[in-house]
Amino acid sequence: MRKYGCILLLFLLVLSLPVTVAASGITVVVDGKNVEFEHCPVLENGRILVPVRELFTAMGAVVSWDDVTRTALAELDNVKVSIPVGSYLPTINAIPVAIDVPAMFISNRTYIPLRFAVESLGGDVQWKTAEGTALITTAAAAAAMVEEDRDGKRYEPGRININTASLENLLAIEGLSKAVAVEIIAYRDTNGGFRTYEDIRNLPSMTDALFDLLLANIQIIYKDEGVACWYGDKFHGRMTSSGEVYDKNLHTAAHRTLPFGTMVKVTYRQTGRSVWVRINDRGPGDAGRMIDLSRAAADIIGLTPHGLGRVELEIIMEI
């Protein structure tokens, strides 16, 4: 009965909204588990709002309520989110982040925009429109699971990072000789690490068989640092250099040289917060900047109010 009650409530809300949104019920899944809401998610100005306590708790956060300031509070690891009811400027680690629909009281419960709630804790949400389902991956789950690009290729965390592997790690690869392992380490020491798979292929002793062996057992992850900025409304809906349409709400980025589809973990030094982005565009145009983040990615790490900021990049090169 609860499910049908939710469907009826959503239907009535849709009829009353200025922008019609088709919905036959909303299912929210966090790390593969359905969230059982005591009170239904609702639609407000085209945005899905959910009860704050149920969602944040499902994501592993500790939730509290400040009755004096009418503020919902959530804390997870080193992230503290403060969401005053009625405010368009909640904060993440004391940094204001603009949202277009504020938290509000509905049926004596505090409701918050679903996407902001998820991304404020470093999570990711994907909409399955046909099923009416929001699939949420928490930051903890993302760190533990494989990263998947748009082509369905997976980066397996069990593979050895050739840029940090010890001699013992490399010799654990069956069929790899000590001479080749030493050569790999010598290249790293001289050049600061491998940045492309061609760097590996061009090693003096590399053969096709050895290269295939390494591809089955290693991955290239390297670090870089520089200045990040972000781009949003002005470019929303425009074509990117990769041929995709830019969506400011997705976790993507522009980089001058990294191949399209490359996964990059961006950490903003000022807040210590990180976000995974996928490269799908070229830029920045300013030589003093290293990477342009989407608006959503910049929001996650707290970069949006500052415009520019020093970041660290952890780059996973695609095979």
PAZAPA-4460 file (N, C-alpha, C; in steps of 0.05 Angstrom, whole numbers, plus 32768, in hexadecimal, padded with zeros to 4 digits):
% residues 319
    n_x    n_y    n_z   ca_x   ca_y   ca_z    c_x    c_y    c_z   seq   type   mol
   8010   7FE8   8000   8000   8000   8000   8011   8019   8000     1      M     A
   8028   8018   800E   803A   802F   8010   8043   8037   7FF4     2      R     A
   804B   8023   7FE4   8055   8028   7FC9   803F   8036   7FB8     3      K     A
   8027   802C   7FB9   8011   8039   7FAA   800B   8055   7FB4     4      Y     A
   800E   8058   7FCE   800A   8073   7FD9   801F   8086   7FCF     5      G     A
   8038   807D   7FCD   804E   808E   7FC2   8048   8095   7FA5     6      C     A
   803F   8081   7F95   8039   8086   7F79   8022   809A   7F76     7      I     A
   800E   8098   7F87   7FF7   80AB   7F86   8001   80C7   7F8D     8      L     A
   8011   80C9   7FA2   801B   80E3   7FAA   802C   80F0   7F94     9      L     A
   803D   80E1   7F88   804E   80EB   7F72   803C   80F4   7F5A    10      L     A
   8027   80E5   7F55   8016   80EB   7F3E   8008   8106   7F44    11      F     A
   7FFE   810A   7F5C   7FF1   8123   7F63   8004   813A   7F62    12      L     A
   801D   8136   7F6B   8031   814B   7F6A   8038   8152   7F4D    13      L     A
   803A   813E   7F3C   8040   8144   7F20   802B   8156   7F14    14      V     A
   8011   8150   7F1A   7FFC   8160   7F0F   7FFD   817D   7F18    15      L     A
   8009   8182   7F2F   8009   819D   7F3A   8022   81AC   7F33    16      S     A
   8036   819F   7F26   804F   81AD   7F20   804D   81BC   7F05    17      L     A
   805C   81D3   7F03   805C   81E1   7EEA   806A   81D2   7ED4    18      P     A
   807E   81C1   7EDB   808C   81B0   7EC7   8084   8193   7ECD    19      V     A
   8077   8186   7EB9   806D   816B   7EBD   8084   8157   7EBD    20      T     A
   8085   8145   7ED1   8099   8130   7ED2   808A   8116   7ED5    21      V     A
   808E   8104   7EC2   8080   80EA   7EC3   808E   80D8   7ED8    22      A     A
   807E   80CD   7EEA   8089   80BB   7EFF   8073   80A8   7F08    23      A     A
   807A   808F   7F08   8067   807A   7F12   8071   806F   7F2C    24      S     A
   8083   807D   7F39   808F   8073   7F52   80AD   8075   7F50    25      G     A
   80BA   807B   7F66   80D7   807F   7F66   80E4   806B   7F79    26      I     A
   80F8   805D   7F6E   8108   804A   7F7E   8124   8055   7F81    27      T     A
   812E   8056   7F99   8149   805F   7F9F   815A   8048   7FA8    28      V     A
   8170   8043   7F9B   8181   802D   7FA1   819D   8038   7FA8    29      V     A
   81A7   8031   7FC0   81C1   803A   7FC9   81D4   8022   7FCB    30      V     A
   81E8   8022   7FBB   81FC   800C   7FBA   81EE   7FF1   7FB7    31      D     A
   81DA   7FF0   7FA6   81CD   7FD7   7FA0   81B6   7FD0   7FB2    32      G     A
   81B0   7FE0   7FC7   819B   7FDA   7FD9   8185   7FEF   7FD8    33      K     A
   816C   7FE6   7FD6   8155   7FF8   7FD5   8153   8007   7FF0    34      N     A
   814D   8021   7FEE   8148   8031   8006   812A   8030   800C    35      V     A
   8123   8027   8024   8107   8026   802C   8100   8040   803A    36      E     A
   80F2   8051   802C   80EA   806B   8037   80D0   8068   8047    37      F     A
   80D0   8073   805F   80B7   8074   806E   80A3   8087   8062    38      E     A
   80AE   809C   8056   809E   80B0   8048   80A7   80B2   802B    39      H     A
   8095   80B6   8019   809B   80B5   7FFC   80AD   80CB   7FF3    40      C     A
   80BF   80C6   7FDF   80CC   80DB   7FD1   80B7   80EC   7FC3    41      P     A
   80BD   8106   7FBE   80A9   8117   7FB1   80B7   8127   7F9B    42      V     A
   80A7   8133   7F8A   80B1   8144   7F74   80AC   8161   7F7B    43      L     A
   80C0   8172   7F77   80BD   818F   7F7C   80CC   819E   7F67    44      E     A
   80BD   81AD   7F56   80C9   81BC   7F40   80DC   81AA   7F2F    45      N     A
   80D3   8192   7F2A   80E2   8180   7F19   80F9   8172   7F27    46      G     A
   80FC   8175   7F41   8112   8168   7F50   8106   8153   7F63    47      R     A
   8115   813D   7F65   810D   8129   7F79   8117   8130   7F94    48      I     A
   8105   8131   7FA8   810D   8136   7FC3   8108   811D   7FD4    49      L     A
   811A   8117   7FE7   8117   80FF   7FF7   811B   8107   8014    50      V     A
   8110   80F6   8026   8114   80FB   8043   8132   80F9   804A    51      P     A
   813C   810D   8058   8159   8110   805C   8164   80F9   806C    52      V     A
   8156   80F1   8082   8162   80DD   8094   8165   80C2   8086    53      R     A
   8150   80B9   8078   8151   809F   806B   8168   809D   8057    54      E     A
   816A   80B2   8046   817E   80B1   8031   819A   80B3   803C    55      L     A
   81A0   80C6   804D   81BB   80C9   8058   81C3   80B1   8068    56      F     A
   81B0   80A6   8077   81B6   808E   8087   81BD   8077   8075    57      T     A
   81AF   8074   805E   81B5   805E   804B   81D0   8062   803F    58      A     A
   81DA   807B   803D   81F4   8080   8032   820A   807E   8047    59      M     A
   8203   8078   8060   8217   8074   8075   821D   808C   8086    60      G     A
   820E   80A2   8082   8213   80BA   8091   8205   80BA   80AC    61      A     A
   8210   80CA   80BF   8203   80CF   80D8   81F2   80E8   80D5    62      V     A
   81D8   80E6   80DB   81C5   80FC   80D6   81BB   8108   80F1    63      V     A
   81B9   8122   80F2   81AF   812F   810A   819E   8147   8101    64      S     A
   8190   8153   8114   817E   816A   810E   8182   817F   8123    65      W     A
   8187   8198   811A   8189   81AF   812B   816E   81BE   812B    66      D     A
   815F   81BB   8141   8144   81C6   8142   8144   81E4   8144    67      D     A
   815A   81F0   814F   815B   820D   8151   815E   821A   8136    68      V     A
   8170   820F   8125   8175   821B   810B   8166   820D   80F5    69      T     A
   8156   81F9   80FC   8146   81EA   80E9   8159   81E0   80D2    70      R     A
   816E   81D2   80DB   8182   81C9   80C8   8187   81AB   80CB    71      T     A
   8187   819D   80B3   818E   8181   80B3   81AC   817F   80B0    72      A     A
   81B9   816D   80BF   81D6   816A   80BE   81DD   814D   80B8    73      L     A
   81F1   8149   80A7   81FA   812E   80A1   8218   812E   80A1    74      A     A
   8224   8119   80AB   8241   8117   80AD   824A   80FB   80A4    75      E     A
   825D   80FA   8092   8268   80E1   8089   8286   80E5   8084    76      L     A
   8296   80D6   8092   82B3   80D8   8090   82BB   80F5   8096    77      D     A
   82C8   8103   8083   82D0   811E   8087   82BE   8133   807A    78      N     A
   82A5   812A   8074   8292   813C   8066   827B   8143   8079    79      V     A
   8276   815D   807C   825F   8166   808D   824D   8177   807B    80      K     A
   8234   816E   807A   8220   817C   806A   820B   8189   807C    81      V     A
   8206   81A3   8077   81F2   81B2   8086   81DD   81BC   8073    82      S     A
   81C3   81B5   8079   81AD   81BB   8066   8197   81C9   8075    83      I     A
   8197   81E4   8077   8181   81F2   8084   8167   81F0   8073    84      P     A
   8151   81EB   8080   8138   81EA   8073   8131   8205   8066    85      V     A
   812A   8205   804D   8122   821D   803F   8139   822C   8032    86      G     A
   8152   8223   8037   8169   8232   802C   8172   8226   8011    87      S     A
   817A   8238   8000   8185   8230   7FE6   81A4   822D   7FE7    88      Y     A
   81AF   8231   7FFF   81CC   822F   8002   81D4   821D   8019    89      L     A
   81D1   8203   8016   81DC   81F0   802A   81FA   81F2   8028    90      P     A
   8207   81E6   803C   8225   81E7   803C   8230   81CB   803D    91      T     A
   8247   81C7   8031   8257   81AF   8033   8272   81B6   803E    92      I     A
   8278   81AC   8056   8290   81B5   8064   8292   81D3   8066    93      N     A
   827C   81E0   806C   8279   81FD   8071   827B   820D   8057    94      A     A
   827C   8200   8040   827D   820E   8026   8261   820E   801A    95      I     A
   8255   8226   8014   823A   8227   8009   8239   821B   7FED    96      P     A
   8223   820D   7FE8   821F   8201   7FCD   8202   8208   7FC5    97      V     A
   81FF   8215   7FAE   81E4   821D   7FA5   81D4   8206   7F9A    98      A     A
   81BB   8204   7FA3   81A8   81F0   7F98   818F   81FF   7F8E    99      I     A
   8180   81F3   7F7C   8169   8201   7F71   814F   81FA   7F7E   100      D     A
   814F   81E5   7F8F   8137   81DF   7F9F   8141   81DB   7FBC   101      V     A
   8136   81EA   7FCF   8140   81E8   7FEB   8135   81D0   7FFA   102      P     A
   8141   81C9   8010   8136   81B6   8022   811B   81C1   802D   103      A     A
   8108   81AF   8033   80EE   81B8   803C   80E1   81A3   804E   104      M     A
   80CE   81AC   805E   80BE   819A   806E   80A6   8190   805E   105      F     A
   80A3   8176   805D   808C   8169   8051   8083   8153   8063   106      I     A
   806A   8153   806B   805F   813F   807D   8070   813C   8096   107      S     A
   8079   8153   80A0   8089   8154   80B9   80A4   8146   80B6   108      N     A
   80AE   8144   809E   80C8   8139   8099   80D8   814C   8088   109      R     A
   80F3   814C   808C   8104   815D   807C   810B   814F   8062   110      T     A
   8105   815C   804C   810B   8151   8031   8121   8162   8024   111      Y     A
   8133   8154   8015   8149   8162   8008   814B   8157   7FEB   112      I     A
   8156   8168   7FD9   815A   815F   7FBD   816C   8146   7FBC   113      P     A
   8163   8132   7FAF   8172   8118   7FAE   818E   811C   7FA3   114      L     A
   8191   8128   7F8C   81AC   812A   7F80   81BF   8139   7F92   115      R     A
   81B6   8150   7F9D   81C9   815F   7FAF   81D1   814E   7FC7   116      F     A
   81BD   8140   7FD2   81C3   8130   7FEA   81D8   811B   7FE4   117      A     A
   81D5   810D   7FCD   81E8   80F8   7FC6   8204   8103   7FC1   118      V     A
   8205   8118   7FB0   821E   8123   7FA8   822C   8132   7FBF   119      E     A
   821D   813C   7FD2   822A   814A   7FE8   823C   8138   7FF9   120      S     A
   8235   811E   7FF8   8246   810A   8007   8259   80FB   7FF4   121      L     A
   825D   8106   7FDC   8270   80FA   7FC9   8265   80E3   7FB9   122      G     A
   824B   80DF   7FBA   823F   80C8   7FAC   8237   80D0   7F8F   123      G     A
   822D   80BD   7F81   8225   80C1   7F65   8209   80B6   7F61   124      D     A
   81F8   80C4   7F52   81DD   80BA   7F4D   81D9   80B8   7F2F   125      V     A
   81CE   80A2   7F26   81C6   809E   7F0A   81A8   8098   7F09   126      Q     A
   819B   80A6   7EF6   817E   80A2   7EF3   8178   808D   7EDE   127      W     A
   8167   807A   7EE5   815D   8067   7ED2   8140   806F   7ECD   128      K     A
   813C   8080   7EB9   8122   808D   7EB5   810C   8078   7EB0   129      T     A
   8111   8065   7E9F   80FC   8051   7E98   80F3   8042   7EB1   130      A     A
   8105   803C   7EC4   80FE   802D   7EDC   80F5   803F   7EF3   131      E     A
   80F9   805A   7EF0   80F3   806C   7F06   8105   8067   7F1E   132      G     A
   811F   8061   7F18   8132   8059   7F2D   814A   806B   7F2E   133      T     A
   8152   8073   7F46   816B   8082   7F4B   817F   806E   7F56   134      A     A
   8195   806A   7F47   81AA   8058   7F50   81C1   8069   7F5C   135      L     A
   81C6   8065   7F76   81D9   8075   7F85   81F1   8063   7F8C   136      I     A
   8209   806E   7F86   8222   8062   7F8E   822F   8074   7FA2   137      T     A
   8234   806A   7FBA   8241   807B   7FCE   825F   807D   7FC8   138      T     A
   826C   8091   7FD4   8289   8095   7FD0   8298   807D   7FD9   139      A     A
   8290   8071   7FF0   829E   8059   7FFA   829C   8042   7FE7   140      A     A
   8284   803E   7FDC   8280   8028   7FC9   8290   802D   7FAF   141      A     A
   8291   8046   7FA6   829F   804D   7F8E   82BD   8047   7F91   142      A     A
   82C7   804C   7FA9   82E4   8048   7FAE   82EA   802A   7FAE   143      A     A
   82D6   801A   7FB6   82DB   7FFD   7FB8   82D5   7FEE   7F9F   144      A     A
   82C5   7FFA   7F8D   82BC   7FEB   7F75   82CC   7FF5   7F5D   145      M     A
   82C7   7FE8   7F47   82D4   7FF0   7F2F   82C7   8009   7F24   146      V     A
   82D7   8019   7F15   82CD   8030   7F07   82C6   8028   7EEB   147      E     A
   82AF   8031   7EE2   82A5   8028   7EC7   82A2   8040   7EB5   148      E     A
   82AD   803F   7E9D   82AA   8056   7E8B   8292   8051   7E79   149      D     A
   828C   8063   7E67   8274   8062   7E57   8274   804A   7E44   150      R     A
   828B   803F   7E3D   828D   8028   7E2B   828A   800E   7E3B   151      D     A
   8286   800F   7E55   8283   7FF7   7E64   829D   7FEA   7E6C   152      G     A
   82B4   7FF7   7E67   82CE   7FEC   7E6F   82D2   7FF0   7E8D   153      K     A
   82DD   7FDD   7E9A   82E0   7FDE   7EB7   82FE   7FDF   7EBF   154      R     A
   8303   7FF0   7ED3   831E   7FF2   7EDE   831E   7FE3   7EF8   155      Y     A
   832D   7FCD   7EF9   832C   7FBB   7F10   8340   7FC4   7F25   156      E     A
   8336   7FC9   7F3E   8348   7FD2   7F53   835C   7FBD   7F5B   157      P     A
   8358   7FA3   7F54   836B   7F8E   7F5A   8384   7F8E   7F49   158      G     A
   8383   7F9D   7F33   839B   7F9F   7F22   83B1   7FAF   7F2F   159      R     A
   83CA   7FA9   7F28   83E1   7FB7   7F34   83E4   7FD2   7F26   160      I     A
   83E8   7FE7   7F35   83EE   8001   7F2A   840C   8001   7F23   161      N     A
   8413   8002   7F0A   842E   7FFF   7F02   8440   8017   7F0C   162      I     A
   8433   802D   7F13   8442   8044   7F1D   8449   8043   7F3A   163      N     A
   843D   8030   7F49   8443   802E   7F66   844B   8012   7F6E   164      T     A
   8449   7FFF   7F5C   844F   7FE3   7F62   846D   7FE0   7F6B   165      A     A
   8471   7FD0   7F80   848C   7FCA   7F88   8497   7FB4   7F76   166      S     A
   84B1   7FAE   7F79   84BD   7F99   7F6A   84AF   7F7E   7F70   167      L     A
   84A9   7F7A   7F89   849B   7F61   7F91   847F   7F60   7F84   168      E     A
   8471   7F76   7F83   8457   7F77   7F76   8459   7F6E   7F58   169      N     A
   846D   7F79   7F4B   8470   7F74   7F2F   8479   7F56   7F2A   170      L     A
   848A   7F4C   7F3C   8492   7F30   7F38   847C   7F1C   7F3F   171      L     A
   8467   7F26   7F4C   8450   7F15   7F51   8440   7F0F   7F38   172      A     A
   8445   7F1F   7F23   8438   7F19   7F09   8445   7F02   7EFC   173      I     A
   8437   7EEC   7EFA   8443   7ED3   7EEF   844C   7ED7   7ED2   174      E     A
   8465   7ED1   7ECD   8470   7ED4   7EB2   8480   7EED   7EAE   175      G     A
   8480   7F00   7EC2   8490   7F18   7EBF   84AB   7F14   7ECC   176      L     A
   84C0   7F19   7EBC   84DB   7F14   7EC6   84E4   7F2B   7ED8   177      S     A
   84F9   7F25   7EE8   8504   7F3A   7EFA   8510   7F50   7EE9   178      K     A
   851C   7F49   7ED3   8529   7F5D   7EC2   8515   7F72   7EB8   179      A     A
   84FD   7F69   7EB0   84E9   7F7B   7EA6   84DE   7F8C   7EBD   180      V     A
   84DA   7F7F   7ED4   84CF   7F8D   7EEB   84E3   7FA4   7EF4   181      A     A
   84FC   7F9E   7EF3   8510   7FB2   7EFA   8510   7FC9   7EE5   182      V     A
   850C   7FC1   7ECC   850B   7FD6   7EB7   84F3   7FE8   7EBB   183      E     A
   84DD   7FDD   7EC3   84C5   7FED   7EC9   84CA   8002   7EDF   184      I     A
   84D6   7FF8   7EF4   84DC   800A   7F0B   84F0   801F   7F03   185      I     A
   8504   8018   7EF3   8518   802B   7EEA   850B   8041   7ED9   186      A     A
   84F8   8039   7EC8   84EA   804D   7EB8   84DB   8061   7ECA   187      Y     A
   84CD   8056   7EDE   84BF   8067   7EF1   84D1   807B   7EFE   188      R     A
   84E8   8071   7F08   84FA   8082   7F16   8505   8099   7F05   189      D     A
   8509   8093   7EEB   8514   80A6   7ED8   84FF   80BA   7ECE   190      T     A
   84E7   80B0   7EC9   84D3   80C0   7EBB   84BC   80C9   7ECC   191      N     A
   84BC   80C1   7EE5   84A6   80C8   7EF7   848D   80B7   7EF5   192      G     A
   848F   80A2   7EE5   8478   8090   7EE3   846E   808D   7EC6   193      G     A
   845D   8079   7EC2   8450   8074   7EA8   8436   8085   7EA6   194      F     A
   8432   8091   7E90   841A   80A1   7E8C   8408   8096   7E75   195      R     A
   8413   8085   7E64   8404   8078   7E4F   840D   805B   7E4C   196      T     A
   83FD   804B   7E40   8405   802F   7E3B   841A   802D   7E26   197      Y     A
   841C   8042   7E15   8432   8042   7E02   844D   8045   7E10   198      E     A
   844E   8053   7E27   8466   8054   7E36   8470   8038   7E3E   199      D     A
   845E   8027   7E45   8465   800B   7E4C   846E   7FFC   7E33   200      I     A
   845F   7FFF   7E1E   8465   7FF0   7E05   8481   7FF8   7DFA   201      R     A
   8489   8010   7DFF   84A3   801A   7DF4   84BB   8013   7E06   202      N     A
   84B7   8004   7E1C   84CE   7FFB   7E2B   84E0   7FEA   7E1A   203      L     A
   84FA   7FEC   7E1C   850D   7FDD   7E0A   8508   7FBF   7E09   204      P     A
   8502   7FB3   7E20   84FF   7F96   7E20   84E3   7F8C   7E1C   205      S     A
   84D0   7F9F   7E16   84B4   7F97   7E14   84AE   7F88   7DFA   206      M     A
   84A0   7F72   7DFC   8496   7F63   7DE5   8478   7F64   7DE6   207      T     A
   846B   7F5B   7DD0   844E   7F5A   7DCF   8443   7F48   7DE5   208      D     A
   8450   7F31   7DEA   8447   7F1E   7DFE   8449   7F2A   7E1A   209      A     A
   845F   7F38   7E1F   8463   7F45   7E3A   844F   7F5B   7E3D   210      L     A
   844A   7F6B   7E28   8437   7F81   7E2A   841B   7F76   7E30   211      F     A
   8412   7F61   7E22   83F8   7F55   7E28   83F7   7F4B   7E44   212      D     A
   840D   7F3F   7E4E   840E   7F35   7E69   840A   7F4C   7E7D   213      L     A
   8417   7F63   7E78   8414   7F7A   7E8A   83F8   7F85   7E89   214      L     A
   83ED   7F87   7E71   83D2   7F92   7E6E   83BD   7F82   7E7F   215      L     A
   83C2   7F68   7E82   83AF   7F57   7E91   83B3   7F5A   7EAF   216      A     A
   83C8   7F67   7EB7   83CE   7F68   7ED4   83D2   7F83   7EE0   217      N     A
   83D5   7F98   7ECF   83DC   7FB2   7EDB   83C8   7FC7   7ED1   218      I     A
   83C9   7FDE   7EDD   83BC   7FF6   7ED3   83CE   800E   7ED8   219      Q     A
   83CA   8023   7EC9   83D9   803B   7ECC   83C9   8050   7EDC   220      I     A
   83D2   8057   7EF3   83C5   806C   7F03   83DC   807F   7F0B   221      I     A
   83D9   8098   7F04   83EE   80AB   7F0B   83E1   80C4   7F16   222      Y     A
   83F1   80D4   7F24   83E6   80EC   7F31   83F2   8105   7F24   223      K     A
   83E1   811A   7F25   83EA   8134   7F1B   83DC   8149   7F2C   224      D     A
   83E3   8162   7F28   83D7   8177   7F38   83D7   8191   7F28   225      E     A
   83C4   81A2   7F2E   83C2   81BC   7F1F   83A9   81CB   7F28   226      G     A
   83A1   81DE   7F18   838A   81EF   7F1E   8372   81E5   7F0F   227      V     A
   835B   81E2   7F1D   8342   81DA   7F11   832F   81F2   7F11   228      A     A
   831D   81F2   7EFE   8306   8204   7EFE   82ED   81F4   7EF6   229      C     A
   82D7   8202   7EF1   82BF   81F2   7EEA   82AE   8202   7ED6   230      W     A
   829D   81F4   7EC8   828B   8202   7EB5   826F   81F6   7EB8   231      Y     A
   825B   8208   7EB4   823F   81FF   7EBB   822A   8208   7EA7   232      G     A
   8218   821A   7EB0   81FF   8220   7EA2   8204   8229   7E85   233      D     A
   8218   8239   7E80   821D   8244   7E65   8222   822E   7E51   234      K     A
   822E   8218   7E5A   8236   8202   7E47   8223   81EB   7E48   235      F     A
   8210   81EB   7E5B   81FD   81D5   7E5F   81ED   81D0   7E45   236      H     A
   81EE   81B8   7E3B   81E0   81B1   7E22   81F0   81B4   7E09   237      G     A
   8208   81C0   7E0B   8219   81C3   7DF3   8229   81A9   7DEE   238      R     A
   8233   81A7   7DD6   8243   818F   7DCE   825F   8192   7DD9   239      M     A
   8269   817C   7DE5   8285   817B   7DEE   8297   8172   7DD8   240      T     A
   82B1   8173   7DDC   82C4   816B   7DC8   82C3   814D   7DC2   241      S     A
   82B8   813D   7DD5   82B6   8120   7DD0   829D   8119   7DC0   242      S     A
   828B   812D   7DBC   8272   8127   7DAE   825B   8123   7DC1   243      G     A
   8260   8122   7DDB   824A   8121   7DEE   823E   813D   7DF3   244      E     A
   8226   813D   7DFC   8219   8156   7E04   8222   815B   7E21   245      V     A
   822B   8173   7E27   8234   817A   7E42   821C   817C   7E55   246      Y     A
   821E   816E   7E6B   8209   816E   7E80   8217   8177   7E9A   247      D     A
   8210   818E   7EA3   821D   8199   7EBB   8218   8188   7ED4   248      K     A
   8204   8176   7ED3   81FC   8166   7EEA   820C   814B   7EEB   249      N     A
   821C   8145   7ED7   822B   812D   7ED7   8248   8132   7EE0   250      L     A
   8255   811D   7EE9   8271   8120   7EF2   8284   811C   7EDB   251      H     A
   8289   8131   7ECC   829B   8130   7EB5   82AE   8148   7EB7   252      T     A
   82C1   8148   7EA4   82D6   815D   7EA5   82E2   8160   7E89   253      A     A
   82EF   8177   7E86   82FF   817D   7E6E   831D   817D   7E74   254      A     A
   832C   8171   7E63   834A   8170   7E66   8356   8173   7E4B   255      H     A
   836D   817F   7E49   8379   8185   7E2F   8383   816C   7E21   256      R     A
   838D   8158   7E2F   839B   8141   7E22   8390   8126   7E2A   257      T     A
   8384   8122   7E41   837C   8107   7E49   8367   80FC   7E36   258      L     A
   8369   80E2   7E2F   8356   80D6   7E1D   8339   80D8   7E28   259      P     A
   8326   80DB   7E16   830A   80DB   7E1F   8303   80C0   7E2C   260      F     A
   82F4   80C1   7E42   82EE   80A9   7E51   8300   80A4   7E68   261      G     A
   8316   80B3   7E6A   8329   80AF   7E80   831C   80B7   7E9B   262      T     A
   831F   80A6   7EAF   8314   80AC   7EC9   8329   80BA   7EDA   263      M     A
   8321   80D0   7EE7   8333   80E0   7EF7   8326   80E6   7F12   264      V     A
   8335   80E1   7F27   832D   80E8   7F42   8338   8104   7F48   265      K     A
   8327   8117   7F4D   832F   8133   7F52   832B   8139   7F70   266      V     A
   8340   8142   7F7D   833F   8149   7F99   8346   8167   7F9D   267      T     A
   8333   8175   7FA9   8337   8192   7FAD   8345   8195   7FC8   268      Y     A
   835D   81A1   7FC7   836E   81A3   7FDF   8360   81B2   7FF6   269      R     A
   8351   81C7   7FEF   8346   81D8   8004   8332   81CA   8015   270      Q     A
   8322   81B8   8008   830E   81A9   8018   8315   818D   801E   271      T     A
   8329   8182   800F   8330   8166   8012   831C   8153   8005   272      G     A
   8308   815D   7FF7   82F4   814C   7FEB   82FB   8144   7FCF   273      R     A
   82F1   812C   7FC7   82F9   8121   7FAD   82E0   811A   7F9D   274      S     A
   82E3   8118   7F82   82CE   8110   7F71   82DB   8102   7F59   275      V     A
   82CE   80EC   7F4F   82D7   80DF   7F36   82C9   80ED   7F1F   276      W     A
   82D8   80F3   7F0A   82CC   80FF   7EF2   82D6   80EF   7EDA   277      V     A
   82C7   80F1   7EC4   82CF   80E4   7EAB   82D5   80FA   7E97   278      R     A
   82EB   80F8   7E89   82F3   810C   7E75   82E2   8109   7E5C   279      I     A
   82D3   811E   7E55   82C3   811D   7E3C   82C5   8137   7E2C   280      N     A
   82D8   8149   7E34   82DA   8162   7E26   82F7   816C   7E26   281      D     A
   82FD   817F   7E15   8317   818B   7E14   8317   81A7   7E21   282      R     A
   832D   81AE   7E2E   8330   81C7   7E3C   8342   81C1   7E54   283      G     A
   8346   81D5   7E65   833D   81F1   7E64   834D   8200   7E4F   284      P     A
   8342   8217   7E46   834F   8228   7E33   8366   8237   7E3F   285      G     A
   8365   823D   7E59   837A   824B   7E67   8390   8238   7E6E   286      D     A
   83A9   823E   7E65   83BF   822C   7E6A   83C6   8229   7E87   287      A     A
   83BD   823C   7E97   83C3   823A   7EB4   83B1   8227   7EC3   288      G     A
   839D   821C   7EB6   838A   8209   7EC3   838E   81ED   7EB7   289      R     A
   838A   81D9   7EC7   838F   81BE   7EBE   8375   81AF   7EB6   290      M     A
   835F   81B4   7EC4   8347   81A5   7EBF   832E   81B6   7EC4   291      I     A
   831A   81B3   7EB3   8300   81C0   7EB7   82EC   81AB   7EC0   292      D     A
   82E0   81AF   7ED7   82CC   819C   7EE2   82B0   81A4   7EDB   293      L     A
   829E   8191   7ED9   8282   8197   7ED6   8278   81A4   7EF0   294      S     A
   8261   81B2   7EEE   8257   81C0   7F06   8252   81AC   7F1D   295      R     A
   8246   8195   7F16   8240   8181   7F2B   825A   8177   7F39   296      A     A
   826F   8172   7F29   8288   8168   7F35   8294   817E   7F47   297      A     A
   8293   8197   7F3E   829E   81AD   7F4E   828E   81B1   7F68   298      A     A
   8274   81AD   7F67   8264   81AF   7F7F   826C   819A   7F94   299      D     A
   8272   8182   7F8A   8279   816C   7F9D   8291   8173   7FAD   300      I     A
   82A6   817E   7FA1   82BF   8183   7FAF   82C0   819F   7FBB   301      I     A
   82AB   81AF   7FB7   82AB   81C9   7FC4   82B9   81DF   7FB4   302      G     A
   82BE   81DA   7F9A   82CD   81ED   7F8A   82BB   8204   7F7F   303      L     A
   82A1   81FE   7F7C   828F   8211   7F6E   8291   822E   7F78   304      T     A
   828F   8233   7F92   828F   824F   7F9B   82AA   825D   7F95   305      P     A
   82BF   824F   7F92   82D9   825B   7F8E   82E1   825F   7F71   306      H     A
   82D5   8250   7F5F   82DB   8252   7F43   82F4   8243   7F3B   307      G     A
   830A   8248   7F48   8323   823B   7F43   832E   822F   7F5C   308      L     A
   833E   821A   7F5A   834A   820E   7F72   835F   81FA   7F6A   309      G     A
   8373   81F6   7F7C   8388   81E3   7F78   837E   81C7   7F7E   310      R     A
   8382   81B4   7F6B   8378   8199   7F6E   838E   8185   7F69   311      V     A
   838A   816D   7F73   839B   8156   7F6D   838A   8143   7F5C   312      E     A
   8397   8138   7F47   838A   8125   7F35   8396   8109   7F38   313      L     A
   8385   80F5   7F39   838D   80DA   7F38   8381   80CE   7F1E   314      E     A
   8391   80C8   7F0B   8388   80C2   7EF0   838B   80A4   7EEA   315      I     A
   8375   8098   7EE1   8375   807C   7ED9   8375   807B   7EBB   316      I     A
   838A   8072   7EAF   838C   8071   7E92   837D   8059   7E87   317      M     A
   836E   805E   7E72   835E   8049   7E65   8370   8037   7E54   318      E     A
   836B   801D   7E56   837A   800A   7E45   8371   800D   7E28   319      I     A
***
